[in-house]
Amino acid sequence: MNIHTILTLSKKEWLEIWRDKVYFTMAFIFPFVMMTVLGFGMSFDVEKMPFVIVDYDQSDLSREYTHKFISSRYFDYKGHLKKASEADELIAKADVRFLLVIPPEFSKKLKQGKPADVQAQIDGQFTYRASMVKGYVSAITAHFNSKLMQDWFAKKQGLSKQELEAKISPVTLQTHYLYNNELKSIWSTGTGMIMLVMLVAPAMLAALGVVREKESGSIFNIYASTVTPAEFITGKILPYILISYINISILSLAAVWLFEAPFKGELSLLLVSNLLYVASAAGIGLVISTFVKSQAAAALIAMIGTMIPAMMYSGLMMPVASMAAEAKIEAHAFPAMYQLEILWGTYLKGQGWQELWPNVFVIAGFLLLYWTVAVLRFHKRVKA
């Protein structure tokens, strides 16, 4: 390959990108907007769930019980209602997600040592959030029950607080969350969006860059020249690697500044893997461009062909180890999974070259594979 020819082609491609102000602007704005929208939109944190209360008992005990929900950071208190039926329309309109109903004689039954059935009506449209709300309700109720038992033992047996806790809860569970001790899903999804966005954007840009020449007819100048397929593919991909590397660097900083994700690992590993990753993503776009002749088809195939694997088979939505055998094959057939492991390893786990160097080599292998396929697929002749 002739280096001068490659640089000339890269300069020509860069000038074409620069002259198209809309295309140039979108090349830099699209990834950041996509990461911001998806990053915040895909948060799995269940907090500030709007709810209302119907208290048919109106006793001190019922107020004490409901106050535990009102003061919880997981719920957003929207007021008391007189009847449970009044909440139907609010839940249907999604103004509230949860109704807590305290039955009549709630306090009387508890004082008599009888069970009191509290009703929780939860919006089940979003199953994940509904199950989380159920868990929060159960935990608050269990804590309230424990306090009632402590009060009863203290009254009957005159035991101290420590003695009561030892009798009621002899086994104490101490939970420590590794890597994300605050359980902020935005730390995982925010950094994961870097993987997703920077697989989609470079692939789309590179695919459109080549197909645009096919539509305009300028590709015939390449057909008639002495430029080899390897020189053309290499020269074509370099500007998109540069643009994408700038973008992924901005997104990597945004993960810290915007999503407040910590960075604990080796920066050099992230810089190298980012470069190889965006280059392999651009390589996917070049492979796509050898199969299609219109920009609409190139954009559609690039979007679907990268977003679905990045979203469903990278480990972002579900651990790869929990996937079916066929899904695991799909996961290992794209660089997304390997880059996500690097992103989570460097940001959240404090890992470096020692743990993640195999991922870097695999991503480099994908780059070589895509470049080779694109070169072999590019023929300097008009296809019927």
C-alpha positions as CSV (number, residue, x, y, z in Angstrom):
1,M,0.0,0.0,0.0
2,N,1.1,3.5,-0.8
3,I,1.1,5.8,2.3
4,H,0.9,8.9,0.1
5,T,-2.2,7.6,-1.7
6,I,-3.9,6.7,1.5
7,L,-3.3,10.1,3.1
8,T,-4.5,11.8,-0.1
9,L,-7.7,9.8,0.0
10,S,-8.2,10.5,3.7
11,K,-7.7,14.3,3.1
12,K,-10.2,14.2,0.2
13,E,-12.7,12.4,2.4
14,W,-12.2,14.8,5.3
15,L,-12.7,17.8,3.0
16,E,-16.0,16.3,1.8
17,I,-17.2,15.8,5.3
18,W,-16.1,19.3,6.2
19,R,-18.0,20.9,3.2
20,D,-21.2,19.2,4.2
21,K,-22.0,21.2,7.3
22,V,-25.1,19.3,8.2
23,Y,-23.3,15.9,7.9
24,F,-20.2,17.3,9.8
25,T,-22.4,18.7,12.6
26,M,-24.4,15.5,13.0
27,A,-21.2,13.4,13.1
28,F,-20.3,15.1,16.4
29,I,-23.7,15.9,17.8
30,F,-25.5,12.6,17.2
31,P,-23.4,10.5,19.5
32,F,-23.6,12.9,22.4
33,V,-27.4,13.3,22.1
34,M,-27.9,9.6,21.7
35,M,-25.8,8.8,24.8
36,T,-27.6,11.5,26.9
37,V,-31.1,10.4,25.9
38,L,-30.5,6.7,26.2
39,G,-28.3,7.0,29.3
40,F,-30.9,8.8,31.4
41,G,-33.8,7.1,29.7
42,M,-32.5,3.6,30.5
43,S,-32.0,4.2,34.2
44,F,-33.2,1.2,36.2
45,D,-33.2,3.1,39.5
46,V,-36.6,2.9,41.1
47,E,-37.0,6.0,43.3
48,K,-39.6,8.7,43.9
49,M,-42.5,6.4,42.8
50,P,-45.6,8.5,43.2
51,F,-48.2,7.0,45.5
52,V,-51.4,7.8,47.4
53,I,-52.8,6.4,50.7
54,V,-56.3,5.5,51.7
55,D,-56.4,5.1,55.5
56,Y,-59.7,3.8,56.7
57,D,-58.4,3.4,60.3
58,Q,-57.1,6.9,61.0
59,S,-55.2,5.7,64.1
60,D,-51.8,6.5,65.6
61,L,-50.5,3.1,64.5
62,S,-51.8,3.5,60.9
63,R,-50.2,7.0,60.7
64,E,-47.0,5.6,62.0
65,Y,-47.1,2.8,59.4
66,T,-47.9,5.1,56.5
67,H,-45.3,7.7,57.6
68,K,-42.6,5.1,56.9
69,F,-43.6,5.2,53.2
70,I,-44.0,9.0,53.1
71,S,-40.4,9.4,54.5
72,S,-38.9,6.8,52.2
73,R,-36.7,8.0,49.3
74,Y,-38.2,5.3,47.2
75,F,-41.7,6.8,47.2
76,D,-43.2,10.2,46.4
77,Y,-46.2,10.9,48.5
78,K,-49.1,12.5,46.6
79,G,-51.7,12.7,49.3
80,H,-54.5,10.8,51.1
81,L,-57.7,9.8,49.4
82,K,-61.1,9.0,51.0
83,K,-61.9,5.9,49.0
84,A,-59.7,3.4,47.1
85,S,-61.8,3.8,44.0
86,E,-60.6,7.4,43.7
87,A,-57.2,6.0,42.8
88,D,-58.3,4.1,39.8
89,E,-58.2,7.1,37.4
90,L,-54.9,8.3,38.9
91,I,-53.3,5.0,38.3
92,A,-54.8,4.7,34.8
93,K,-53.3,8.1,33.9
94,A,-50.0,7.1,35.5
95,D,-50.2,10.1,37.9
96,V,-49.5,7.6,40.6
97,R,-48.0,4.1,40.5
98,F,-49.0,2.7,43.8
99,L,-51.9,2.8,46.2
100,L,-51.6,1.8,49.9
101,V,-54.9,0.9,51.6
102,I,-55.1,0.6,55.4
103,P,-58.2,-1.4,56.4
104,P,-60.6,-0.4,59.2
105,E,-59.7,-1.7,62.7
106,F,-56.0,-1.9,61.7
107,S,-54.9,-0.7,65.1
108,K,-57.5,-2.7,67.0
109,K,-56.5,-6.0,65.4
110,L,-52.8,-5.4,66.0
111,K,-53.4,-4.6,69.6
112,Q,-55.5,-7.8,69.9
113,G,-52.6,-9.9,68.4
114,K,-54.5,-10.5,65.2
115,P,-53.2,-10.0,61.7
116,A,-54.2,-6.9,59.7
117,D,-54.3,-7.2,56.0
118,V,-52.9,-4.1,54.3
119,Q,-53.5,-3.8,50.6
120,A,-50.9,-2.6,48.0
121,Q,-52.3,-1.9,44.5
122,I,-49.2,-1.5,42.2
123,D,-49.2,-0.5,38.6
124,G,-48.0,-3.7,36.8
125,Q,-47.4,-2.2,33.3
126,F,-43.7,-2.1,34.0
127,T,-43.0,-5.4,35.5
128,Y,-39.5,-4.7,36.7
129,R,-40.5,-1.5,38.6
130,A,-43.6,-3.2,39.9
131,S,-41.5,-6.0,41.4
132,M,-39.1,-3.5,42.9
133,V,-42.0,-1.5,44.5
134,K,-43.4,-4.8,45.9
135,G,-40.0,-5.5,47.4
136,Y,-39.8,-2.0,49.0
137,V,-43.3,-2.4,50.4
138,S,-42.5,-5.8,51.9
139,A,-39.3,-4.4,53.4
140,I,-41.0,-1.5,55.0
141,T,-43.8,-3.7,56.3
142,A,-41.3,-6.2,57.7
143,H,-39.4,-3.4,59.5
144,F,-42.7,-2.2,61.0
145,N,-43.6,-5.7,62.1
146,S,-40.2,-6.1,63.7
147,K,-40.7,-2.8,65.7
148,L,-44.1,-4.0,66.9
149,M,-42.6,-7.2,68.1
150,Q,-39.8,-5.3,69.9
151,D,-42.3,-3.1,71.6
152,W,-44.4,-6.1,72.7
153,F,-41.3,-7.9,74.1
154,A,-40.1,-4.8,75.8
155,K,-43.5,-4.3,77.5
156,K,-43.9,-8.0,78.5
157,Q,-40.4,-9.0,79.5
158,G,-38.6,-5.7,80.1
159,L,-35.7,-6.5,77.8
160,S,-33.2,-4.0,76.5
161,K,-33.0,-3.0,72.9
162,Q,-29.9,-5.2,72.3
163,E,-31.5,-8.2,73.9
164,L,-34.7,-7.7,71.9
165,E,-32.7,-7.6,68.6
166,A,-30.9,-10.7,69.6
167,K,-34.2,-12.6,70.3
168,I,-36.1,-11.3,67.3
169,S,-33.3,-11.2,64.7
170,P,-30.5,-13.6,65.9
171,V,-29.0,-13.7,62.4
172,T,-27.9,-10.3,61.1
173,L,-27.2,-9.9,57.3
174,Q,-24.5,-7.4,56.4
175,T,-24.6,-6.7,52.7
176,H,-21.8,-5.0,50.8
177,Y,-22.2,-4.2,47.1
178,L,-19.0,-4.5,45.1
179,Y,-18.0,-2.0,42.3
180,N,-21.2,0.0,42.7
181,N,-21.8,0.3,46.4
182,E,-24.5,3.0,45.9
183,L,-26.4,0.8,43.4
184,K,-26.7,3.6,40.9
185,S,-27.8,2.0,37.6
186,I,-26.8,5.2,35.8
187,W,-23.2,4.3,36.4
188,S,-23.6,1.0,34.6
189,T,-26.0,2.2,31.8
190,G,-24.2,5.5,31.3
191,T,-20.8,3.9,30.7
192,G,-22.6,1.1,28.8
193,M,-24.0,3.7,26.4
194,I,-20.5,4.5,25.3
195,M,-20.2,1.0,23.9
196,L,-23.6,1.2,22.2
197,V,-23.4,4.6,20.7
198,M,-19.9,4.2,19.5
199,L,-20.7,1.0,17.7
200,V,-23.7,2.5,15.9
201,A,-22.4,6.0,15.0
202,P,-19.0,5.0,13.3
203,A,-20.6,2.2,11.4
204,M,-23.3,4.5,10.1
205,L,-20.9,7.3,9.2
206,A,-18.5,5.0,7.4
207,A,-21.3,3.2,5.5
208,L,-22.9,6.5,4.4
209,G,-19.5,7.9,3.3
210,V,-18.8,5.1,0.8
211,V,-22.4,4.8,-0.4
212,R,-22.7,8.5,-0.9
213,E,-19.9,8.2,-3.5
214,K,-21.8,5.4,-5.2
215,E,-25.0,7.5,-5.5
216,S,-23.1,10.6,-6.7
217,G,-21.1,8.6,-9.2
218,S,-17.7,9.8,-7.9
219,I,-16.8,6.2,-7.1
220,F,-16.1,5.7,-10.9
221,N,-13.1,7.9,-10.4
222,I,-11.7,5.3,-8.0
223,Y,-12.6,2.5,-10.4
224,A,-10.6,4.2,-13.2
225,S,-7.6,5.0,-11.0
226,T,-4.7,2.9,-9.9
227,V,-5.8,3.0,-6.3
228,T,-6.0,-0.5,-4.8
229,P,-8.9,-1.7,-2.8
230,A,-6.8,-1.8,0.4
231,E,-5.6,1.8,-0.2
232,F,-9.2,3.0,-0.8
233,I,-10.7,1.2,2.2
234,T,-7.8,2.4,4.5
235,G,-8.0,6.0,3.2
236,K,-11.7,6.0,3.5
237,I,-11.8,4.7,7.1
238,L,-9.2,7.0,8.7
239,P,-11.3,10.2,8.8
240,Y,-14.2,8.4,10.5
241,I,-11.8,6.8,13.0
242,L,-10.6,10.3,13.9
243,I,-14.1,11.7,14.2
244,S,-15.2,8.7,16.2
245,Y,-12.2,8.8,18.5
246,I,-12.9,12.4,19.3
247,N,-16.5,11.4,20.0
248,I,-15.7,8.5,22.2
249,S,-13.2,10.6,24.2
250,I,-16.0,13.2,24.8
251,L,-18.4,10.5,25.8
252,S,-15.9,8.9,28.1
253,L,-15.5,12.2,29.9
254,A,-19.3,12.7,29.9
255,A,-19.7,9.5,31.8
256,V,-17.8,11.0,34.6
257,W,-19.1,14.6,34.4
258,L,-22.7,13.9,33.3
259,F,-23.5,10.6,34.9
260,E,-21.0,11.0,37.8
261,A,-19.6,7.5,37.2
262,P,-16.2,6.9,39.0
263,F,-13.1,6.0,37.0
264,K,-10.9,3.6,38.9
265,G,-8.9,1.7,36.2
266,E,-6.0,2.4,33.9
267,L,-6.5,5.3,31.5
268,S,-4.0,3.9,28.9
269,L,-6.1,0.7,28.5
270,L,-9.2,2.7,27.9
271,L,-7.5,5.0,25.3
272,V,-6.2,2.1,23.3
273,S,-9.4,0.0,23.5
274,N,-11.5,3.1,22.5
275,L,-9.3,3.6,19.4
276,L,-9.5,-0.1,18.3
277,Y,-13.2,-0.2,19.1
278,V,-14.3,2.8,17.0
279,A,-12.0,1.6,14.2
280,S,-13.7,-1.8,14.2
281,A,-17.1,-0.2,14.3
282,A,-16.2,1.9,11.3
283,G,-15.0,-1.3,9.7
284,I,-18.5,-2.7,10.1
285,G,-19.8,0.3,8.2
286,L,-17.4,-0.3,5.3
287,V,-18.4,-3.9,5.1
288,I,-22.0,-2.8,4.9
289,S,-21.2,-0.3,2.2
290,T,-19.9,-3.0,-0.1
291,F,-23.3,-4.7,-0.1
292,V,-25.7,-1.7,-0.7
293,K,-26.0,1.1,-3.2
294,S,-28.3,3.6,-1.4
295,Q,-27.7,5.7,1.7
296,A,-31.1,4.9,3.1
297,A,-30.3,1.1,2.9
298,A,-26.9,1.7,4.4
299,A,-28.2,3.8,7.3
300,L,-31.0,1.2,8.0
301,I,-28.7,-1.8,7.9
302,A,-26.0,-0.1,10.0
303,M,-28.5,1.0,12.6
304,I,-30.2,-2.4,13.0
305,G,-27.0,-4.4,12.5
306,T,-25.2,-2.7,15.3
307,M,-27.8,-1.5,17.7
308,I,-29.5,-4.9,18.3
309,P,-26.3,-6.8,19.1
310,A,-25.0,-3.9,21.2
311,M,-28.3,-3.7,23.1
312,M,-29.3,-7.3,23.4
313,Y,-26.1,-9.4,23.2
314,S,-23.4,-7.3,24.8
315,G,-24.3,-8.0,28.5
316,L,-25.8,-4.5,28.9
317,M,-29.4,-5.7,29.5
318,M,-28.6,-9.3,30.7
319,P,-25.3,-11.0,31.8
320,V,-23.9,-13.0,29.0
321,A,-23.5,-15.9,31.3
322,S,-27.2,-16.1,31.8
323,M,-28.0,-16.1,28.0
324,A,-29.0,-19.1,26.0
325,A,-26.3,-20.9,24.0
326,E,-27.3,-19.3,20.7
327,A,-27.3,-15.9,22.3
328,K,-23.8,-16.4,23.7
329,I,-22.5,-17.2,20.2
330,E,-24.1,-13.9,19.0
331,A,-22.5,-12.0,21.9
332,H,-19.0,-13.3,21.1
333,A,-19.5,-12.5,17.4
334,F,-19.4,-8.7,17.9
335,P,-16.8,-6.5,19.6
336,A,-19.5,-4.9,21.8
337,M,-19.3,-7.4,24.6
338,Y,-15.5,-7.1,24.9
339,Q,-15.6,-3.3,24.9
340,L,-18.4,-3.3,27.6
341,E,-16.2,-5.5,29.8
342,I,-13.4,-3.0,29.4
343,L,-15.6,0.0,30.1
344,W,-17.1,-1.5,33.3
345,G,-13.7,-2.9,34.3
346,T,-12.0,0.5,34.0
347,Y,-14.8,2.7,35.3
348,L,-16.3,0.5,38.1
349,K,-13.9,-2.3,38.9
350,G,-10.5,-0.6,38.8
351,Q,-9.1,-3.1,36.4
352,G,-6.3,-2.6,33.9
353,W,-4.1,-4.3,31.4
354,Q,-3.5,-7.3,33.6
355,E,-7.1,-8.3,33.6
356,L,-8.4,-7.0,30.3
357,W,-5.6,-7.3,27.7
358,P,-7.3,-10.3,26.0
359,N,-10.3,-8.1,25.3
360,V,-8.1,-5.6,23.6
361,F,-6.6,-8.2,21.3
362,V,-10.0,-9.6,20.4
363,I,-11.2,-6.1,19.4
364,A,-8.1,-5.7,17.3
365,G,-8.9,-9.0,15.7
366,F,-12.4,-7.8,14.8
367,L,-10.8,-4.7,13.2
368,L,-8.5,-6.8,11.1
369,L,-11.4,-9.1,10.1
370,Y,-13.7,-6.2,9.1
371,W,-10.9,-4.5,7.1
372,T,-10.1,-7.7,5.3
373,V,-13.7,-8.4,4.4
374,A,-14.2,-4.9,3.2
375,V,-11.1,-5.0,1.0
376,L,-12.0,-8.4,-0.5
377,R,-15.6,-7.2,-1.1
378,F,-14.6,-4.0,-2.8
379,H,-14.3,-4.6,-6.6
380,K,-13.1,-1.9,-9.0
381,R,-15.8,-2.7,-11.5
382,V,-19.5,-1.8,-11.9
383,K,-21.8,-4.4,-10.4
384,A,-25.0,-5.2,-12.1
